[in-house]
C-alpha cells in the first residue's frame, strides 16, 4: 500500500486557497466549463483525502484488534500445545 504524501496534500491546499483568493481579488476569469470542473475536482480532492484518513484509522484499529487476539490466542493455546506435545512424546517413548 502506498501512503499519500501529506506534504504534497498541504501544498495543494495552499494552491487551492491562493486560487480562491485570486478569484476574490480579480474576479473569476476561468471559463465556465473549466470552473465547474475545478470546483468538482477540489471537492473530490478534499473528500478523497478525508476518506483515506478514515480508512487509515480503521486499518489501524483492525491491526490493533488482530494483534490483541493473536496475543490472547498465544497465551491460551501455547501452554496447552506444549502440554499435549509432552504427553505425545511420553506416550511414544
Buried (B, 14 or more C-beta within 10 A) or exposed (E): EEEEEEEEBEEBBEEBEEEEEEBEEEEEEBEEEEEEEBEEEBEEBBEEBEEEEEEEEEEEEEEEEEEEEEEEEEEEEEEEEEEEEEEEEEEEE
